[in-house]
Amino acid sequence: MDIINIFEEFAAEFEATIQDDDWSRLEKYFAIDATYLNVGSPDPKCIGRKEIIEFLKKDVSNTDRRFDSRTLVPLTSPKVEGNRLSRSWRCTYTLAGTQDLIVEGEARYLFKGSLIKEIEEELTAASMQKLAEWMQENGERLHAQ
């Protein structure tokens, strides 16, 4: 299976995980020593499959689930160079009584064989600013964790 197919399968499984909270299904996609970094954010770099999955679980609980809904759409098709894949995306978060929060960014993956070795997520500078402004104005309206 090529890395585009692996990535697309992982992305679909991630969306299913957000719905049913079965985080164990993602383990098979990560190398044991994989890393995850949210570039430009205060989040720490995660090292190791278990740590990454725990971080993603907490991140979804602390962010995505505090909104009424979340819609993630690709802005570009996956681009592959050797064992690297990247894709730009847009995520729209809705919360009753507020303007939608729309953020855009890029996800970059490094594969080792059929496993994800590294993930870097990076919001655009404009999205970082929008996120900060939205949170300052509306953060207290988010659903409790």
C-alpha positions in Angstrom: 0.0 0.0 0.0 1.4 3.4 -0.9 1.7 6.3 1.6 -1.3 8.2 0.1 -3.5 5.2 0.8 -2.1 4.7 4.3 -2.6 8.4 5.0 -6.2 8.4 3.7 -7.0 5.3 5.8 -5.4 6.9 8.9 -7.4 10.2 8.3 -10.6 8.2 8.0 -9.8 6.2 11.1 -9.0 9.4 13.0 -12.4 10.9 12.1 -14.1 7.7 13.3 -12.1 7.8 16.5 -13.4 11.4 17.2 -16.9 9.9 17.0 -16.5 6.8 19.1 -13.4 7.5 21.2 -11.7 4.2 20.3 -8.2 5.5 20.2 -6.6 2.1 20.1 -7.5 1.8 16.4 -4.8 4.4 15.6 -1.9 2.5 17.2 -1.3 0.5 14.0 -0.4 3.6 12.0 2.5 4.9 14.2 6.1 3.7 14.5 6.9 2.9 18.2 9.2 5.9 18.3 7.1 8.3 16.2 7.0 12.0 17.0 4.3 14.7 16.8 4.8 18.4 16.9 2.3 21.2 16.6 4.6 23.8 15.2 4.3 27.3 16.7 2.1 26.2 19.5 2.9 25.9 23.2 2.1 22.1 23.0 5.1 19.9 23.8 6.7 17.6 21.2 5.3 14.1 21.7 7.7 11.2 21.4 6.4 7.7 21.1 3.2 6.1 19.8 1.5 6.0 23.2 2.3 9.6 24.0 1.1 10.8 20.6 -2.2 9.0 20.9 -2.7 10.3 24.5 -1.9 13.9 23.3 -4.4 13.6 20.4 -7.1 12.3 22.7 -6.6 15.2 25.1 -6.4 17.7 22.3 -9.7 16.5 20.8 -11.3 16.6 24.3 -9.9 20.1 25.1 -10.7 21.6 21.7 -12.9 19.8 19.2 -15.5 18.4 21.7 -16.0 21.8 23.3 -17.6 23.1 20.2 -21.1 22.1 18.8 -19.5 20.7 15.6 -16.2 20.5 13.7 -15.8 20.1 10.0 -12.3 19.3 8.5 -11.8 19.6 4.8 -8.7 19.2 2.7 -7.6 22.3 0.7 -5.1 20.3 -1.3 -4.6 16.7 -2.4 -1.9 14.9 -0.5 1.5 15.8 -2.0 4.2 13.1 -1.9 7.9 13.5 -2.2 9.7 10.3 -1.4 8.6 9.1 2.0 7.1 12.5 2.9 3.4 13.5 2.5 1.9 16.9 3.1 -1.6 18.3 2.8 -3.2 21.7 3.6 -6.5 21.7 5.4 -9.3 23.9 6.8 -11.2 23.2 10.0 -14.5 25.0 10.8 -15.6 24.9 14.4 -19.2 26.0 15.2 -20.6 27.1 18.5 -24.2 28.5 18.9 -24.2 32.2 19.5 -20.7 32.8 18.0 -19.2 33.3 14.6 -17.6 30.1 13.2 -14.0 29.7 14.0 -12.2 28.8 10.7 -8.5 27.8 10.9 -6.2 26.6 8.2 -2.9 24.8 8.3 -0.7 22.1 6.9 0.0 18.6 8.1 3.3 17.1 7.2 4.1 13.3 7.6 7.2 11.3 7.4 6.8 7.6 6.8 9.1 4.8 7.6 7.8 1.9 5.5 4.1 1.8 6.1 4.2 3.5 9.5 4.0 7.2 10.4 7.4 8.2 11.8 6.8 12.0 12.2 3.8 14.4 12.1 4.1 18.1 12.1 0.9 20.3 12.2 1.2 24.0 11.6 -1.5 26.6 11.5 -1.1 29.6 9.2 -0.1 32.8 10.8 -3.5 34.3 10.0 -5.2 31.3 11.6 -3.1 31.6 14.8 -4.2 35.2 15.1 -7.9 34.4 14.4 -7.8 31.6 17.0 -6.3 33.9 19.6 -8.9 36.6 18.9 -11.8 34.1 18.8 -10.8 32.5 22.1 -10.4 35.9 23.8 -13.9 36.9 22.6 -15.7 33.6 23.0 -13.6 31.1 25.0 -15.8 31.3 28.0 -18.8 30.0 25.9 -17.2 26.7 25.0 -18.7 23.6 26.4 -17.2 22.3 29.7 -14.6 19.6 29.4 
